Amino acid sequence: MKVWQIQDEFGLDHLLQAERPDPRPGPGQVLVQVHASSLNFRDLMMIEGLYNPRQKLPLVPNSDGAGEVVEVGKGVTRFKVGDRVAGIFAQKWLAGAPEYHNIRGSTLGGPLDGMLAEYRVLDEDGLVHIPAHLDYQEAASLPCAAVTAWNALFVQGNVKAGDTVLLLGTGGVSLFGLQFAQMAGARAIITSSSDEKLERARKLGAWETINYKTTPEWDRRVLELTGMGADHVVEVGGAGPLARSINAVTLGGTVTVIGVLSGTASELDVRSLLMKSVRLQGLFVGNRRMFEDMNRAIAQHEMKPVIDRAFNFNQAPQAYKHMGSGQHFGKIAIQVRI
């Protein structure tokens, strides 16, 4: 089978296509013919050696992928041949809180091989059925970005109808957050440096939009729009905009930190955090139960993920370059099976 792998050292120039033996499932395992994969910023960081410089190579990248079950091993009961499935991010985190035994060493795309391959063998516990109305590219966008947004809003944030959610940027997590907020009857504020992207976000249902390039004090604008601040902020920027996110949230609100797009270290004046009784929550994707709950909601509302662009399997390096450019709106997909 064909795979893409980070060969012997980090860097996009060392992401090479290779041949590996066709895998076969063992007891309790499922063989999936991968139809599509999708990209997360973590995948690009992994390739560049920024996420885990000690990651053993070669490594097949990409945490996210969806496909069709083509063979099952002895004792498998959750799936049958022909089922449409997606892998979960942390293969051993099935429910409950994250713990070392169900996170450490079990995540796809590093340290485990990821989904940018024609076939993938996974334990049956590490897969979920995908909503029937989604194609494989759309389903492949769900495992990290969508589950992260679901966890942030509904598991950690307890978002309810009438709440205001502030979403930074127009990448996968933020747009899933916009769509989920609408499903719950909440209103969403979206930020971007691109007026074109903000217009597209409005067409998707954003309540208000803010261009943070022309309005650098965007946190004050959030306070003006809401009168008291957002109930929940989904912070994808990391250390850079964190102080403004805390300022933009209401008394007793929640800021969920899920990304490091603008860096990992900064000085933070904790007075606002204390005086506003802000809940600052770090978040690492989510478990299988969250994925399954989310899929039921997506199916009921017939929600469609936003796919920016799809590349074919041989164009994988171009897909990562597109992500690095920051020009995408929503998820970037790779069509593995033509």
N, C-alpha and C positions, 0 to 999 in steps of 0.2 A: 504494500500500500504506500501511497505518497503521504508525506508529512512535511510541514515546515518546522524547522528546529533552529534554536540558537546553538550554533555548531560547537565552537571550542573557546570562544571568548565573546564578551558582550558587545553590543552595537548592532545597528540595523544592517550594516554591511555583512554581518556574520549570521544573519537570518537566512538560511539556505534551505532549499527543497531537497528532500532525501527520500530514499526508499527504506522501508522497514518490513519485516515479515508480517503477513496477515495475521492478526490476533485471533484467538479462539477463547470463548468464555469457559471458565471453570465453574465449580459448584457455587451456586448463589450469585453468579455473574451474568451480565447481559452484554451481547455484542450489538453495538449501535453503528449503523451506517450514517455518518455525519452528513447532513445536507447543508447546514449553514452554521457559521460561527459569527460572533460579534465582538467588537473591541471595547475595552475599557482603558482608562488612563493607566491603571495598574499594569496592564499588559505591555504598554509602551515603556513604562518605567522598568519592568522586568527585563525587556530586551536590551535596554540601555545600561543595565547593571545598577540602576539607582534604587530599585525596590529591595533587592537582596543581593548585595555584591558577592555573597558566599554561596549563592545558588549553584548546585552541581549542574554541569553541562555534559552532553547536550540536553536541551529541554524543548519540548513542544509547547508553544505559548497558547494563550487565550483560555480564560476561565469559562467562557460562555460558548455553548453549542447546542444544537438540536438536530434530531434525526429520527431514523426509523429502526426499530428493533428487528434484526435479521436472524438472530439466534439466541437461545437462552440456555444457560447451564443447568445442571441437575439441581433440583430443589427450588427453582425459581417459581414464585407464586404471584408476584406483583405485576408481572408483565408477560406478554405473549408476542410471538412474531407478528409484525405488522403494526404494533403500537407506535404512536408518535410521542417522543419523549424529549426531555431536556435534562442535562446534568445539573446537580446542585453544586454550589460553589465549594462549600466545605463538606466533603463526602461523608464525614462521620457526625456532623451536627444535624441531628434529625428533629430535635425539639428542645425546649427549655433554654436556659441561659448558656452562653458560650463558656466552655471550660477547656483547659489545656488538652484534655484527652480527646475532645471532639473537634478541636481546631488545629492544633499543632500537627503539621505534617500531612493534613488531609485536604488541602486546598488545590483545586485544579489550576493549571497554568503556573505552577510553582508553589511548593516543591514538586507536586505531582505533575506529570505531563498533562497538557491541556487538550483543547478540542480542535486545534487546527490540523486535523488529520482526516483521512478518508474513513477510517474506522476507529472506534474506541471501545474498549472493554471496561465496564464499570460494575461495581456491586449493585444489585437491584435496589438496595436502600439509598443509593446515591442518585436516583433518577425520579422524575415526576412526569405524569402525563401532561401534555400541553393542551390549551384550549382548542377546540375543534375549528373555530373560525379563523385561526391564525395560520399564515404560511410559515415555512421553516425559518426564513429570515426574521420575521417578526417574533417568533417563539425564541429564537436564539438571542434576542435582545433582553430577555427577561431575567436570567439567573442572578446577575449582580446588580445592575442599575435599578431594575424594577423592584426587586426584593429589598434593596437598600431603601428606596423611597417608601415602600410599604411599611417597612420596619420603623423608619423615622417618623412617619405621620401617624400610624395607627397603633403600633406596638409601644413605642417609646413616647410618642407625642400625644396620643389620645385625641387626635384631631376630630372635631365634630362639626355638624352643620352650623354655619354662622361664623366659624373661626376664620382668621386671616393667616395665611401661610406665605412667608417670604422665601422665594427660591432664587438662588444666585446662579446666573448664567442660563444657557439654553442647551446644555448637554443632556445626556440620557437620563440621569437621576432627576434633574430639575424638570424636564418635560414629563417624565412619569409622575413626579410630584404634582405638577399642574393637572394632569388627567385624573389622578386619584383624588385630589382636593375637590374637583368638580363632582366626582362620583359621590363624595360625602356631603356635598352641599356647602363646602367651604369656599372662600374666595382667595385667589392667588395673586401675588405680586411677583413679577419676573424682572430681573435685571439683566442687562447686556450692554456691551459697548457698540452694538450694531442696531441702528434703527430698523433696518430690514428684518433682522431676527425678531425684534420686539413686535413688529407688525404681524409677523407670522405667529408669535405667541398670543397676540390679541385674537387672531382668528381661531386659535385653539381654545380660547375661552378665558385668557388671563383677565382678571378684574382691572389691574393697573400695571403699567410697565415703567421702568426707570432706566435711562441710559446713564450708566455710572461714569462714562467718559465725560459727558457734558454736565452731569450732576455728580461731582466727586463726593459730596457729602450726602450720599444716597440714603444713609440712615436717617438723616433729618427729614428727608422727603417721605420716608416710610411713616415717620411720626406725624407729619402733616396730613398724609392721606388717611391714616387710621385714627388719629386723635390720641392714641395711647400706646401704639406699637403693635407689631405682629404677635399673634399668639404662639407661632412656631416659626423658627428660621432653620432652613436646611442649608448648612454651611459647607460648600464644596471647595472653597478657596484655601482653607487651612489657616495658617497663622496670620497671613496678610490682612484679610478683612475681618478677622474675628472680633476686634474691638468694636467695629461699626455694627456687626451683627448683634452683639450684646446690647449696644445702644438702641438698636432698632426693635428689640423685642419688648413686649409689655411686661408689667409687673407679674412675677410668677410664671413667666413664659419659659419656653424651652428652645435652646439652641443646640441642634444636633450637628456635630462635626463629622463629616463623612469623606472628606477629600483633602488633598494637599497641593492643589494646583498652583498656589502662589507661595509655597514654602512651608517649612515645618517649625520654624522658630521665630519668636517675636517677644518683645516686652509687652506685658499686659497689665494695665491698671485694674486691679480686682475690685475697686470700690463700686463700680456699676454692677458688677456681678453680685456683690453682697447686698447693696442697697435696694436692688430690684428683685432680690430673691430669685435670680435666674437659675434655671436648671441647665447645666452645660453637660451634654451627653455625647461621648464618643461612640461610634457605631461601626461594626464590622459586618456588613451585608446582613445575613439573616439565616435562619434554619429552614429545614425542609417543610415543617408545618406551616411557617409563614408563606413559603412559596406556594403551597397547595391552597391555603386560604386566599391568597392573592389571585391565583388562577381561577378560582370559583367566582370571584368578584369580576375579573376581567371577562370571563365567559358570560356572566349574567348581563353585563352592560355592553357586551360586544365591543369592547374597547380595542382600538388598533394602535400599537406602538408607532412612534414616529421614526421612520428610517430615513436618514439623510441621504445615503448612497450605498449601493452594493457593488463590491468588486468581485471579480472571479478569482478562483483559487490561485491561479498563477500570478495574480496582481497583489498578493499579500503585502509586499513591502510598500507599494503605493498606498495601500489602505492605512498603514501606520504613519506614513508621511502626511496623509490627509488629516489624520487625528492630530499630529504634531503641529499642523498649521493653525489649528483652532478655528477653522472656517466652518466646521460641521454644525448642523442643527439637528439634534437628536442622535440616534445611534448609527454607527457605521457597521455594515455587514460584509461578510465574505461568503460567497456562494461556493461551498465545497463540492457539492455534487451538481453537475450541470444536467 
